[in-house]
């Protein structure tokens, strides 16, 4: 099944919060093909930086989330 993942879902995948388990199970399901828009590739950086500014993420977690996103969806 094709699964379109918007930015809010992507953030849940890379930063644990309410809804993370549901999103992770969809993205990690080998039967699913995850589709991410080009716009989400920009928006997720903004969303993660916002969480960093709000101190919901520390610098290391921010960097790890960004790196994981690029490895997963930008190669």
CHARMM internal coordinates of N, CA and C (Angstrom, degrees):
IC EDIT
DIST 1 N 1 CA 1.4454
DIST 1 CA 1 C 1.5318
ANGL 1 N 1 CA 1 C 107.76
DIST 1 C 2 N 1.3397
ANGL 1 CA 1 C 2 N 116.39
DIHE 1 N 1 CA 1 C 2 N 140.20
DIST 2 N 2 CA 1.4598
ANGL 1 C 2 N 2 CA 120.76
DIHE 1 CA 1 C 2 N 2 CA 172.83
DIST 2 CA 2 C 1.5200
ANGL 2 N 2 CA 2 C 108.56
DIHE 1 C 2 N 2 CA 2 C -81.55
DIST 2 C 3 N 1.3236
ANGL 2 CA 2 C 3 N 115.66
DIHE 2 N 2 CA 2 C 3 N 131.42
DIST 3 N 3 CA 1.4643
ANGL 2 C 3 N 3 CA 121.79
DIHE 2 CA 2 C 3 N 3 CA -179.81
DIST 3 CA 3 C 1.5298
ANGL 3 N 3 CA 3 C 107.54
DIHE 2 C 3 N 3 CA 3 C -121.30
DIST 3 C 4 N 1.3545
ANGL 3 CA 3 C 4 N 116.28
DIHE 3 N 3 CA 3 C 4 N 112.00
DIST 4 N 4 CA 1.4521
ANGL 3 C 4 N 4 CA 120.64
DIHE 3 CA 3 C 4 N 4 CA 176.11
DIST 4 CA 4 C 1.5173
ANGL 4 N 4 CA 4 C 107.53
DIHE 3 C 4 N 4 CA 4 C -82.54
DIST 4 C 5 N 1.3186
ANGL 4 CA 4 C 5 N 116.71
DIHE 4 N 4 CA 4 C 5 N 125.56
DIST 5 N 5 CA 1.4616
ANGL 4 C 5 N 5 CA 121.67
DIHE 4 CA 4 C 5 N 5 CA -177.20
DIST 5 CA 5 C 1.5239
ANGL 5 N 5 CA 5 C 108.08
DIHE 4 C 5 N 5 CA 5 C -114.48
DIST 5 C 6 N 1.3352
ANGL 5 CA 5 C 6 N 116.22
DIHE 5 N 5 CA 5 C 6 N 118.87
DIST 6 N 6 CA 1.4631
ANGL 5 C 6 N 6 CA 119.70
DIHE 5 CA 5 C 6 N 6 CA 178.38
DIST 6 CA 6 C 1.5244
ANGL 6 N 6 CA 6 C 109.80
DIHE 5 C 6 N 6 CA 6 C -85.32
DIST 6 C 7 N 1.3219
ANGL 6 CA 6 C 7 N 115.42
DIHE 6 N 6 CA 6 C 7 N 178.42
DIST 7 N 7 CA 1.4610
ANGL 6 C 7 N 7 CA 120.68
DIHE 6 CA 6 C 7 N 7 CA -174.65
DIST 7 CA 7 C 1.5174
ANGL 7 N 7 CA 7 C 112.72
DIHE 6 C 7 N 7 CA 7 C -61.67
DIST 7 C 8 N 1.3265
ANGL 7 CA 7 C 8 N 117.43
DIHE 7 N 7 CA 7 C 8 N -41.57
DIST 8 N 8 CA 1.4700
ANGL 7 C 8 N 8 CA 118.94
DIHE 7 CA 7 C 8 N 8 CA -178.81
DIST 8 CA 8 C 1.5241
ANGL 8 N 8 CA 8 C 111.33
DIHE 7 C 8 N 8 CA 8 C -62.58
DIST 8 C 9 N 1.3247
ANGL 8 CA 8 C 9 N 116.95
DIHE 8 N 8 CA 8 C 9 N -35.74
DIST 9 N 9 CA 1.4661
ANGL 8 C 9 N 9 CA 120.00
DIHE 8 CA 8 C 9 N 9 CA 176.62
DIST 9 CA 9 C 1.5268
ANGL 9 N 9 CA 9 C 110.95
DIHE 8 C 9 N 9 CA 9 C -70.91
DIST 9 C 10 N 1.3246
ANGL 9 CA 9 C 10 N 117.03
DIHE 9 N 9 CA 9 C 10 N -39.28
DIST 10 N 10 CA 1.4650
ANGL 9 C 10 N 10 CA 119.76
DIHE 9 CA 9 C 10 N 10 CA 178.03
DIST 10 CA 10 C 1.5183
ANGL 10 N 10 CA 10 C 111.72
DIHE 9 C 10 N 10 CA 10 C -60.38
DIST 10 C 11 N 1.3209
ANGL 10 CA 10 C 11 N 116.43
DIHE 10 N 10 CA 10 C 11 N -41.16
DIST 11 N 11 CA 1.4679
ANGL 10 C 11 N 11 CA 119.56
DIHE 10 CA 10 C 11 N 11 CA 178.65
DIST 11 CA 11 C 1.5203
ANGL 11 N 11 CA 11 C 109.51
DIHE 10 C 11 N 11 CA 11 C -61.16
DIST 11 C 12 N 1.3231
ANGL 11 CA 11 C 12 N 117.19
DIHE 11 N 11 CA 11 C 12 N -41.29
DIST 12 N 12 CA 1.4641
ANGL 11 C 12 N 12 CA 120.25
DIHE 11 CA 11 C 12 N 12 CA 178.57
DIST 12 CA 12 C 1.5293
ANGL 12 N 12 CA 12 C 111.32
DIHE 11 C 12 N 12 CA 12 C -62.56
DIST 12 C 13 N 1.3133
ANGL 12 CA 12 C 13 N 116.92
DIHE 12 N 12 CA 12 C 13 N -32.77
DIST 13 N 13 CA 1.4617
ANGL 12 C 13 N 13 CA 121.00
DIHE 12 CA 12 C 13 N 13 CA 179.80
DIST 13 CA 13 C 1.5247
ANGL 13 N 13 CA 13 C 111.75
DIHE 12 C 13 N 13 CA 13 C -69.51
DIST 13 C 14 N 1.3401
ANGL 13 CA 13 C 14 N 116.64
DIHE 13 N 13 CA 13 C 14 N -34.18
DIST 14 N 14 CA 1.4586
ANGL 13 C 14 N 14 CA 120.72
DIHE 13 CA 13 C 14 N 14 CA -175.73
DIST 14 CA 14 C 1.5181
ANGL 14 N 14 CA 14 C 114.27
DIHE 13 C 14 N 14 CA 14 C -104.04
DIST 14 C 15 N 1.3310
ANGL 14 CA 14 C 15 N 116.98
DIHE 14 N 14 CA 14 C 15 N -5.83
DIST 15 N 15 CA 1.4644
ANGL 14 C 15 N 15 CA 121.59
DIHE 14 CA 14 C 15 N 15 CA 178.40
DIST 15 CA 15 C 1.5246
ANGL 15 N 15 CA 15 C 107.47
DIHE 14 C 15 N 15 CA 15 C -144.00
DIST 15 C 16 N 1.3264
ANGL 15 CA 15 C 16 N 116.72
DIHE 15 N 15 CA 15 C 16 N 116.68
DIST 16 N 16 CA 1.4653
ANGL 15 C 16 N 16 CA 120.67
DIHE 15 CA 15 C 16 N 16 CA -174.54
DIST 16 CA 16 C 1.5278
ANGL 16 N 16 CA 16 C 111.49
DIHE 15 C 16 N 16 CA 16 C -65.45
DIST 16 C 17 N 1.3304
ANGL 16 CA 16 C 17 N 113.90
DIHE 16 N 16 CA 16 C 17 N 126.14
DIST 17 N 17 CA 1.4535
ANGL 16 C 17 N 17 CA 122.75
DIHE 16 CA 16 C 17 N 17 CA 177.09
DIST 17 CA 17 C 1.5268
ANGL 17 N 17 CA 17 C 107.11
DIHE 16 C 17 N 17 CA 17 C -161.13
DIST 17 C 18 N 1.3088
ANGL 17 CA 17 C 18 N 116.47
DIHE 17 N 17 CA 17 C 18 N -178.37
DIST 18 N 18 CA 1.4583
ANGL 17 C 18 N 18 CA 120.23
DIHE 17 CA 17 C 18 N 18 CA -179.94
DIST 18 CA 18 C 1.5296
ANGL 18 N 18 CA 18 C 109.18
DIHE 17 C 18 N 18 CA 18 C -56.91
DIST 18 C 19 N 1.3132
ANGL 18 CA 18 C 19 N 116.44
DIHE 18 N 18 CA 18 C 19 N 127.48
DIST 19 N 19 CA 1.4576
ANGL 18 C 19 N 19 CA 122.31
DIHE 18 CA 18 C 19 N 19 CA 179.82
DIST 19 CA 19 C 1.5134
ANGL 19 N 19 CA 19 C 114.34
DIHE 18 C 19 N 19 CA 19 C 98.42
DIST 19 C 20 N 1.3188
ANGL 19 CA 19 C 20 N 117.57
DIHE 19 N 19 CA 19 C 20 N -6.40
DIST 20 N 20 CA 1.4640
ANGL 19 C 20 N 20 CA 121.05
DIHE 19 CA 19 C 20 N 20 CA -178.15
DIST 20 CA 20 C 1.5268
ANGL 20 N 20 CA 20 C 111.94
DIHE 19 C 20 N 20 CA 20 C -59.33
DIST 20 C 21 N 1.3113
ANGL 20 CA 20 C 21 N 117.67
DIHE 20 N 20 CA 20 C 21 N -43.68
DIST 21 N 21 CA 1.4731
ANGL 20 C 21 N 21 CA 120.00
DIHE 20 CA 20 C 21 N 21 CA -177.22
DIST 21 CA 21 C 1.5209
ANGL 21 N 21 CA 21 C 111.91
DIHE 20 C 21 N 21 CA 21 C -61.66
DIST 21 C 22 N 1.3196
ANGL 21 CA 21 C 22 N 117.74
DIHE 21 N 21 CA 21 C 22 N -42.08
DIST 22 N 22 CA 1.4665
ANGL 21 C 22 N 22 CA 121.30
DIHE 21 CA 21 C 22 N 22 CA -179.62
DIST 22 CA 22 C 1.5253
ANGL 22 N 22 CA 22 C 110.94
DIHE 21 C 22 N 22 CA 22 C -65.11
DIST 22 C 23 N 1.3232
ANGL 22 CA 22 C 23 N 116.42
DIHE 22 N 22 CA 22 C 23 N -44.97
DIST 23 N 23 CA 1.4637
ANGL 22 C 23 N 23 CA 120.95
DIHE 22 CA 22 C 23 N 23 CA -179.49
DIST 23 CA 23 C 1.5273
ANGL 23 N 23 CA 23 C 110.15
DIHE 22 C 23 N 23 CA 23 C -65.42
DIST 23 C 24 N 1.3097
ANGL 23 CA 23 C 24 N 116.81
DIHE 23 N 23 CA 23 C 24 N -44.54
DIST 24 N 24 CA 1.4608
ANGL 23 C 24 N 24 CA 121.04
DIHE 23 CA 23 C 24 N 24 CA -179.50
DIST 24 CA 24 C 1.5249
ANGL 24 N 24 CA 24 C 111.45
DIHE 23 C 24 N 24 CA 24 C -60.54
DIST 24 C 25 N 1.3146
ANGL 24 CA 24 C 25 N 116.82
DIHE 24 N 24 CA 24 C 25 N -41.73
DIST 25 N 25 CA 1.4691
ANGL 24 C 25 N 25 CA 118.94
DIHE 24 CA 24 C 25 N 25 CA -179.67
DIST 25 CA 25 C 1.5242
ANGL 25 N 25 CA 25 C 111.58
DIHE 24 C 25 N 25 CA 25 C -65.77
DIST 25 C 26 N 1.3177
ANGL 25 CA 25 C 26 N 118.43
DIHE 25 N 25 CA 25 C 26 N -34.12
DIST 26 N 26 CA 1.4744
ANGL 25 C 26 N 26 CA 120.97
DIHE 25 CA 25 C 26 N 26 CA 176.90
DIST 26 CA 26 C 1.5279
ANGL 26 N 26 CA 26 C 111.15
DIHE 25 C 26 N 26 CA 26 C -70.26
DIST 26 C 27 N 1.3204
ANGL 26 CA 26 C 27 N 116.57
DIHE 26 N 26 CA 26 C 27 N -47.81
DIST 27 N 27 CA 1.4684
ANGL 26 C 27 N 27 CA 120.13
DIHE 26 CA 26 C 27 N 27 CA -176.48
DIST 27 CA 27 C 1.5269
ANGL 27 N 27 CA 27 C 111.40
DIHE 26 C 27 N 27 CA 27 C -68.97
DIST 27 C 28 N 1.3146
ANGL 27 CA 27 C 28 N 117.68
DIHE 27 N 27 CA 27 C 28 N -39.23
DIST 28 N 28 CA 1.4688
ANGL 27 C 28 N 28 CA 121.25
DIHE 27 CA 27 C 28 N 28 CA -176.60
DIST 28 CA 28 C 1.5217
ANGL 28 N 28 CA 28 C 113.89
DIHE 27 C 28 N 28 CA 28 C -81.65
DIST 28 C 29 N 1.3208
ANGL 28 CA 28 C 29 N 117.96
DIHE 28 N 28 CA 28 C 29 N -8.66
DIST 29 N 29 CA 1.4668
ANGL 28 C 29 N 29 CA 121.10
DIHE 28 CA 28 C 29 N 29 CA 179.51
DIST 29 CA 29 C 1.5250
ANGL 29 N 29 CA 29 C 108.89
DIHE 28 C 29 N 29 CA 29 C -68.60
DIST 29 C 30 N 1.3391
ANGL 29 CA 29 C 30 N 118.10
DIHE 29 N 29 CA 29 C 30 N 118.56
DIST 30 N 30 CA 1.4646
ANGL 29 C 30 N 30 CA 120.65
DIHE 29 CA 29 C 30 N 30 CA -176.59
DIST 30 CA 30 C 1.5342
ANGL 30 N 30 CA 30 C 113.22
DIHE 29 C 30 N 30 CA 30 C -64.99
DIST 30 C 31 N 1.3110
ANGL 30 CA 30 C 31 N 118.33
DIHE 30 N 30 CA 30 C 31 N -15.49
DIST 31 N 31 CA 1.4657
ANGL 30 C 31 N 31 CA 121.60
DIHE 30 CA 30 C 31 N 31 CA 177.70
DIST 31 CA 31 C 1.5296
ANGL 31 N 31 CA 31 C 111.82
DIHE 30 C 31 N 31 CA 31 C -80.62
DIST 31 C 32 N 1.3257
ANGL 31 CA 31 C 32 N 116.69
DIHE 31 N 31 CA 31 C 32 N -13.12
DIST 32 N 32 CA 1.4642
ANGL 31 C 32 N 32 CA 121.07
DIHE 31 CA 31 C 32 N 32 CA -177.73
DIST 32 CA 32 C 1.5234
ANGL 32 N 32 CA 32 C 111.32
DIHE 31 C 32 N 32 CA 32 C -99.81
DIST 32 C 33 N 1.3178
ANGL 32 CA 32 C 33 N 114.90
DIHE 32 N 32 CA 32 C 33 N 145.86
DIST 33 N 33 CA 1.4570
ANGL 32 C 33 N 33 CA 122.36
DIHE 32 CA 32 C 33 N 33 CA 171.18
DIST 33 CA 33 C 1.5218
ANGL 33 N 33 CA 33 C 105.91
DIHE 32 C 33 N 33 CA 33 C -108.50
DIST 33 C 34 N 1.3279
ANGL 33 CA 33 C 34 N 116.38
DIHE 33 N 33 CA 33 C 34 N 118.24
DIST 34 N 34 CA 1.4556
ANGL 33 C 34 N 34 CA 121.04
DIHE 33 CA 33 C 34 N 34 CA -177.19
DIST 34 CA 34 C 1.5185
ANGL 34 N 34 CA 34 C 109.68
DIHE 33 C 34 N 34 CA 34 C -87.79
DIST 34 C 35 N 1.3418
ANGL 34 CA 34 C 35 N 115.37
DIHE 34 N 34 CA 34 C 35 N 129.20
DIST 35 N 35 CA 1.4593
ANGL 34 C 35 N 35 CA 122.16
DIHE 34 CA 34 C 35 N 35 CA -179.97
DIST 35 CA 35 C 1.5223
ANGL 35 N 35 CA 35 C 108.03
DIHE 34 C 35 N 35 CA 35 C -115.37
DIST 35 C 36 N 1.3400
ANGL 35 CA 35 C 36 N 115.12
DIHE 35 N 35 CA 35 C 36 N 130.23
DIST 36 N 36 CA 1.4677
ANGL 35 C 36 N 36 CA 121.92
DIHE 35 CA 35 C 36 N 36 CA -179.09
DIST 36 CA 36 C 1.5263
ANGL 36 N 36 CA 36 C 107.33
DIHE 35 C 36 N 36 CA 36 C -127.32
DIST 36 C 37 N 1.3241
ANGL 36 CA 36 C 37 N 116.94
DIHE 36 N 36 CA 36 C 37 N 133.04
DIST 37 N 37 CA 1.4607
ANGL 36 C 37 N 37 CA 119.79
DIHE 36 CA 36 C 37 N 37 CA 179.42
DIST 37 CA 37 C 1.5199
ANGL 37 N 37 CA 37 C 110.77
DIHE 36 C 37 N 37 CA 37 C -74.41
DIST 37 C 38 N 1.3153
ANGL 37 CA 37 C 38 N 115.62
DIHE 37 N 37 CA 37 C 38 N 157.07
DIST 38 N 38 CA 1.4596
ANGL 37 C 38 N 38 CA 120.60
DIHE 37 CA 37 C 38 N 38 CA 176.33
DIST 38 CA 38 C 1.5289
ANGL 38 N 38 CA 38 C 110.25
DIHE 37 C 38 N 38 CA 38 C -61.27
DIST 38 C 39 N 1.3214
ANGL 38 CA 38 C 39 N 117.47
DIHE 38 N 38 CA 38 C 39 N -36.58
DIST 39 N 39 CA 1.4550
ANGL 38 C 39 N 39 CA 121.64
DIHE 38 CA 38 C 39 N 39 CA 179.67
DIST 39 CA 39 C 1.5309
ANGL 39 N 39 CA 39 C 111.00
DIHE 38 C 39 N 39 CA 39 C -62.55
DIST 39 C 40 N 1.3190
ANGL 39 CA 39 C 40 N 117.57
DIHE 39 N 39 CA 39 C 40 N -37.40
DIST 40 N 40 CA 1.4653
ANGL 39 C 40 N 40 CA 120.77
DIHE 39 CA 39 C 40 N 40 CA 178.83
DIST 40 CA 40 C 1.5136
ANGL 40 N 40 CA 40 C 112.07
DIHE 39 C 40 N 40 CA 40 C -62.04
DIST 40 C 41 N 1.3221
ANGL 40 CA 40 C 41 N 116.31
DIHE 40 N 40 CA 40 C 41 N -28.92
DIST 41 N 41 CA 1.4638
ANGL 40 C 41 N 41 CA 119.99
DIHE 40 CA 40 C 41 N 41 CA 179.41
DIST 41 CA 41 C 1.5294
ANGL 41 N 41 CA 41 C 111.03
DIHE 40 C 41 N 41 CA 41 C -64.39
DIST 41 C 42 N 1.3181
ANGL 41 CA 41 C 42 N 116.50
DIHE 41 N 41 CA 41 C 42 N -29.15
DIST 42 N 42 CA 1.4585
ANGL 41 C 42 N 42 CA 121.05
DIHE 41 CA 41 C 42 N 42 CA 176.15
DIST 42 CA 42 C 1.5240
ANGL 42 N 42 CA 42 C 110.10
DIHE 41 C 42 N 42 CA 42 C -86.53
DIST 42 C 43 N 1.3163
ANGL 42 CA 42 C 43 N 116.21
DIHE 42 N 42 CA 42 C 43 N -43.95
DIST 43 N 43 CA 1.4654
ANGL 42 C 43 N 43 CA 120.87
DIHE 42 CA 42 C 43 N 43 CA -175.87
DIST 43 CA 43 C 1.5218
ANGL 43 N 43 CA 43 C 113.20
DIHE 42 C 43 N 43 CA 43 C -62.54
DIST 43 C 44 N 1.3268
ANGL 43 CA 43 C 44 N 117.74
DIHE 43 N 43 CA 43 C 44 N -35.14
DIST 44 N 44 CA 1.4648
ANGL 43 C 44 N 44 CA 118.48
DIHE 43 CA 43 C 44 N 44 CA -177.53
DIST 44 CA 44 C 1.5269
ANGL 44 N 44 CA 44 C 111.28
DIHE 43 C 44 N 44 CA 44 C -65.54
DIST 44 C 45 N 1.3230
ANGL 44 CA 44 C 45 N 116.98
DIHE 44 N 44 CA 44 C 45 N -34.80
DIST 45 N 45 CA 1.4620
ANGL 44 C 45 N 45 CA 119.12
DIHE 44 CA 44 C 45 N 45 CA 177.32
DIST 45 CA 45 C 1.5236
ANGL 45 N 45 CA 45 C 110.38
DIHE 44 C 45 N 45 CA 45 C -62.10
DIST 45 C 46 N 1.3094
ANGL 45 CA 45 C 46 N 116.54
DIHE 45 N 45 CA 45 C 46 N -42.21
DIST 46 N 46 CA 1.4594
ANGL 45 C 46 N 46 CA 121.43
DIHE 45 CA 45 C 46 N 46 CA 177.91
DIST 46 CA 46 C 1.5261
ANGL 46 N 46 CA 46 C 110.73
DIHE 45 C 46 N 46 CA 46 C -64.27
DIST 46 C 47 N 1.3165
ANGL 46 CA 46 C 47 N 116.98
DIHE 46 N 46 CA 46 C 47 N -44.83
DIST 47 N 47 CA 1.4661
ANGL 46 C 47 N 47 CA 120.97
DIHE 46 CA 46 C 47 N 47 CA -178.49
DIST 47 CA 47 C 1.5285
ANGL 47 N 47 CA 47 C 111.51
DIHE 46 C 47 N 47 CA 47 C -64.06
DIST 47 C 48 N 1.3256
ANGL 47 CA 47 C 48 N 116.88
DIHE 47 N 47 CA 47 C 48 N -41.74
DIST 48 N 48 CA 1.4627
ANGL 47 C 48 N 48 CA 119.65
DIHE 47 CA 47 C 48 N 48 CA 179.27
DIST 48 CA 48 C 1.5273
ANGL 48 N 48 CA 48 C 111.11
DIHE 47 C 48 N 48 CA 48 C -68.89
DIST 48 C 49 N 1.3214
ANGL 48 CA 48 C 49 N 116.93
DIHE 48 N 48 CA 48 C 49 N -39.74
DIST 49 N 49 CA 1.4710
ANGL 48 C 49 N 49 CA 119.98
DIHE 48 CA 48 C 49 N 49 CA 176.73
DIST 49 CA 49 C 1.5277
ANGL 49 N 49 CA 49 C 110.84
DIHE 48 C 49 N 49 CA 49 C -62.55
DIST 49 C 50 N 1.3259
ANGL 49 CA 49 C 50 N 116.67
DIHE 49 N 49 CA 49 C 50 N -38.81
DIST 50 N 50 CA 1.4686
ANGL 49 C 50 N 50 CA 120.40
DIHE 49 CA 49 C 50 N 50 CA 177.55
DIST 50 CA 50 C 1.5246
ANGL 50 N 50 CA 50 C 110.50
DIHE 49 C 50 N 50 CA 50 C -61.09
DIST 50 C 51 N 1.3104
ANGL 50 CA 50 C 51 N 117.16
DIHE 50 N 50 CA 50 C 51 N -42.85
DIST 51 N 51 CA 1.4655
ANGL 50 C 51 N 51 CA 120.22
DIHE 50 CA 50 C 51 N 51 CA 178.20
DIST 51 CA 51 C 1.5336
ANGL 51 N 51 CA 51 C 110.98
DIHE 50 C 51 N 51 CA 51 C -65.19
DIST 51 C 52 N 1.3221
ANGL 51 CA 51 C 52 N 116.34
DIHE 51 N 51 CA 51 C 52 N -34.22
DIST 52 N 52 CA 1.4601
ANGL 51 C 52 N 52 CA 120.25
DIHE 51 CA 51 C 52 N 52 CA 176.22
DIST 52 CA 52 C 1.5351
ANGL 52 N 52 CA 52 C 110.28
DIHE 51 C 52 N 52 CA 52 C -65.38
DIST 52 C 53 N 1.3265
ANGL 52 CA 52 C 53 N 116.90
DIHE 52 N 52 CA 52 C 53 N -46.04
DIST 53 N 53 CA 1.4720
ANGL 52 C 53 N 53 CA 120.39
DIHE 52 CA 52 C 53 N 53 CA 179.73
DIST 53 CA 53 C 1.5235
ANGL 53 N 53 CA 53 C 111.68
DIHE 52 C 53 N 53 CA 53 C -62.93
DIST 53 C 54 N 1.3242
ANGL 53 CA 53 C 54 N 116.78
DIHE 53 N 53 CA 53 C 54 N -32.22
DIST 54 N 54 CA 1.4649
ANGL 53 C 54 N 54 CA 121.13
DIHE 53 CA 53 C 54 N 54 CA 177.96
DIST 54 CA 54 C 1.5329
ANGL 54 N 54 CA 54 C 111.99
DIHE 53 C 54 N 54 CA 54 C -82.73
DIST 54 C 55 N 1.3103
ANGL 54 CA 54 C 55 N 115.68
DIHE 54 N 54 CA 54 C 55 N 1.86
DIST 55 N 55 CA 1.4646
ANGL 54 C 55 N 55 CA 123.69
DIHE 54 CA 54 C 55 N 55 CA -179.66
DIST 55 CA 55 C 1.5277
ANGL 55 N 55 CA 55 C 112.69
DIHE 54 C 55 N 55 CA 55 C 63.87
DIST 55 C 56 N 1.3328
ANGL 55 CA 55 C 56 N 115.77
DIHE 55 N 55 CA 55 C 56 N 29.36
DIST 56 N 56 CA 1.4583
ANGL 55 C 56 N 56 CA 121.14
DIHE 55 CA 55 C 56 N 56 CA 173.02
DIST 56 CA 56 C 1.5271
ANGL 56 N 56 CA 56 C 110.40
DIHE 55 C 56 N 56 CA 56 C -85.14
DIST 56 C 57 N 1.3317
ANGL 56 CA 56 C 57 N 115.79
DIHE 56 N 56 CA 56 C 57 N -18.42
DIST 57 N 57 CA 1.4622
ANGL 56 C 57 N 57 CA 123.85
DIHE 56 CA 56 C 57 N 57 CA 175.88
DIST 57 CA 57 C 1.5203
ANGL 57 N 57 CA 57 C 107.71
DIHE 56 C 57 N 57 CA 57 C -130.77
DIST 57 C 58 N 1.3310
ANGL 57 CA 57 C 58 N 116.52
DIHE 57 N 57 CA 57 C 58 N 142.35
DIST 58 N 58 CA 1.4591
ANGL 57 C 58 N 58 CA 117.15
DIHE 57 CA 57 C 58 N 58 CA 171.00
DIST 58 CA 58 C 1.5292
ANGL 58 N 58 CA 58 C 107.90
DIHE 57 C 58 N 58 CA 58 C -90.68
DIST 58 C 59 N 1.3230
ANGL 58 CA 58 C 59 N 117.23
DIHE 58 N 58 CA 58 C 59 N 174.34
DIST 59 N 59 CA 1.4624
ANGL 58 C 59 N 59 CA 122.33
DIHE 58 CA 58 C 59 N 59 CA -174.47
DIST 59 CA 59 C 1.5278
ANGL 59 N 59 CA 59 C 111.56
DIHE 58 C 59 N 59 CA 59 C -58.40
DIST 59 C 60 N 1.3159
ANGL 59 CA 59 C 60 N 117.41
DIHE 59 N 59 CA 59 C 60 N -43.23
DIST 60 N 60 CA 1.4604
ANGL 59 C 60 N 60 CA 120.82
DIHE 59 CA 59 C 60 N 60 CA -179.45
DIST 60 CA 60 C 1.5264
ANGL 60 N 60 CA 60 C 111.07
DIHE 59 C 60 N 60 CA 60 C -64.23
DIST 60 C 61 N 1.3342
ANGL 60 CA 60 C 61 N 117.44
DIHE 60 N 60 CA 60 C 61 N -45.01
DIST 61 N 61 CA 1.4644
ANGL 60 C 61 N 61 CA 120.64
DIHE 60 CA 60 C 61 N 61 CA 178.71
DIST 61 CA 61 C 1.5243
ANGL 61 N 61 CA 61 C 111.45
DIHE 60 C 61 N 61 CA 61 C -62.39
DIST 61 C 62 N 1.3329
ANGL 61 CA 61 C 62 N 116.31
DIHE 61 N 61 CA 61 C 62 N -39.12
DIST 62 N 62 CA 1.4627
ANGL 61 C 62 N 62 CA 121.01
DIHE 61 CA 61 C 62 N 62 CA 177.45
DIST 62 CA 62 C 1.5203
ANGL 62 N 62 CA 62 C 110.35
DIHE 61 C 62 N 62 CA 62 C -60.65
DIST 62 C 63 N 1.3118
ANGL 62 CA 62 C 63 N 116.48
DIHE 62 N 62 CA 62 C 63 N -50.36
DIST 63 N 63 CA 1.4621
ANGL 62 C 63 N 63 CA 120.74
DIHE 62 CA 62 C 63 N 63 CA -178.63
DIST 63 CA 63 C 1.5230
ANGL 63 N 63 CA 63 C 111.54
DIHE 62 C 63 N 63 CA 63 C -63.00
DIST 63 C 64 N 1.3269
ANGL 63 CA 63 C 64 N 117.52
DIHE 63 N 63 CA 63 C 64 N -39.96
DIST 64 N 64 CA 1.4642
ANGL 63 C 64 N 64 CA 121.11
DIHE 63 CA 63 C 64 N 64 CA 178.90
DIST 64 CA 64 C 1.5216
ANGL 64 N 64 CA 64 C 111.18
DIHE 63 C 64 N 64 CA 64 C -66.26
DIST 64 C 65 N 1.3248
ANGL 64 CA 64 C 65 N 117.49
DIHE 64 N 64 CA 64 C 65 N -40.38
DIST 65 N 65 CA 1.4632
ANGL 64 C 65 N 65 CA 121.32
DIHE 64 CA 64 C 65 N 65 CA 179.50
DIST 65 CA 65 C 1.5265
ANGL 65 N 65 CA 65 C 110.74
DIHE 64 C 65 N 65 CA 65 C -64.61
DIST 65 C 66 N 1.3288
ANGL 65 CA 65 C 66 N 116.69
DIHE 65 N 65 CA 65 C 66 N -43.33
DIST 66 N 66 CA 1.4629
ANGL 65 C 66 N 66 CA 120.32
DIHE 65 CA 65 C 66 N 66 CA 179.43
DIST 66 CA 66 C 1.5292
ANGL 66 N 66 CA 66 C 110.51
DIHE 65 C 66 N 66 CA 66 C -65.29
DIST 66 C 67 N 1.3030
ANGL 66 CA 66 C 67 N 116.62
DIHE 66 N 66 CA 66 C 67 N -44.71
DIST 67 N 67 CA 1.4669
ANGL 66 C 67 N 67 CA 120.27
DIHE 66 CA 66 C 67 N 67 CA 178.95
DIST 67 CA 67 C 1.5347
ANGL 67 N 67 CA 67 C 110.87
DIHE 66 C 67 N 67 CA 67 C -61.77
DIST 67 C 68 N 1.3153
ANGL 67 CA 67 C 68 N 117.43
DIHE 67 N 67 CA 67 C 68 N -45.14
DIST 68 N 68 CA 1.4652
ANGL 67 C 68 N 68 CA 121.18
DIHE 67 CA 67 C 68 N 68 CA 179.43
DIST 68 CA 68 C 1.5259
ANGL 68 N 68 CA 68 C 111.02
DIHE 67 C 68 N 68 CA 68 C -62.71
DIST 68 C 69 N 1.3290
ANGL 68 CA 68 C 69 N 117.28
DIHE 68 N 68 CA 68 C 69 N -40.03
DIST 69 N 69 CA 1.4564
ANGL 68 C 69 N 69 CA 120.50
DIHE 68 CA 68 C 69 N 69 CA 178.08
DIST 69 CA 69 C 1.5256
ANGL 69 N 69 CA 69 C 110.51
DIHE 68 C 69 N 69 CA 69 C -60.26
DIST 69 C 70 N 1.3223
ANGL 69 CA 69 C 70 N 116.79
DIHE 69 N 69 CA 69 C 70 N -48.78
DIST 70 N 70 CA 1.4670
ANGL 69 C 70 N 70 CA 119.58
DIHE 69 CA 69 C 70 N 70 CA -179.09
DIST 70 CA 70 C 1.5296
ANGL 70 N 70 CA 70 C 111.54
DIHE 69 C 70 N 70 CA 70 C -62.45
DIST 70 C 71 N 1.3034
ANGL 70 CA 70 C 71 N 117.30
DIHE 70 N 70 CA 70 C 71 N -40.34
DIST 71 N 71 CA 1.4725
ANGL 70 C 71 N 71 CA 119.49
DIHE 70 CA 70 C 71 N 71 CA 178.61
DIST 71 CA 71 C 1.5186
ANGL 71 N 71 CA 71 C 111.39
DIHE 70 C 71 N 71 CA 71 C -64.56
DIST 71 C 72 N 1.3107
ANGL 71 CA 71 C 72 N 117.01
DIHE 71 N 71 CA 71 C 72 N -39.46
DIST 72 N 72 CA 1.4616
ANGL 71 C 72 N 72 CA 122.20
DIHE 71 CA 71 C 72 N 72 CA -175.54
DIST 72 CA 72 C 1.5270
ANGL 72 N 72 CA 72 C 113.41
DIHE 71 C 72 N 72 CA 72 C -77.68
DIST 72 C 73 N 1.3278
ANGL 72 CA 72 C 73 N 117.39
DIHE 72 N 72 CA 72 C 73 N -40.06
DIST 73 N 73 CA 1.4626
ANGL 72 C 73 N 73 CA 119.36
DIHE 72 CA 72 C 73 N 73 CA -168.40
DIST 73 CA 73 C 1.5226
ANGL 73 N 73 CA 73 C 115.62
DIHE 72 C 73 N 73 CA 73 C -123.14
DIST 73 C 74 N 1.3103
ANGL 73 CA 73 C 74 N 119.72
DIHE 73 N 73 CA 73 C 74 N -4.04
DIST 74 N 74 CA 1.4656
ANGL 73 C 74 N 74 CA 120.14
DIHE 73 CA 73 C 74 N 74 CA -174.84
DIST 74 CA 74 C 1.5131
ANGL 74 N 74 CA 74 C 113.60
DIHE 73 C 74 N 74 CA 74 C -118.49
DIST 74 C 75 N 1.2950
ANGL 74 CA 74 C 75 N 118.72
DIHE 74 N 74 CA 74 C 75 N 8.15
DIST 75 N 75 CA 1.4716
ANGL 74 C 75 N 75 CA 120.44
DIHE 74 CA 74 C 75 N 75 CA 179.05
DIST 75 CA 75 C 1.5035
ANGL 75 N 75 CA 75 C 110.98
DIHE 74 C 75 N 75 CA 75 C -93.70
END
COOR INIT
IC SEED 1 N 1 CA 1 C
IC BUILD
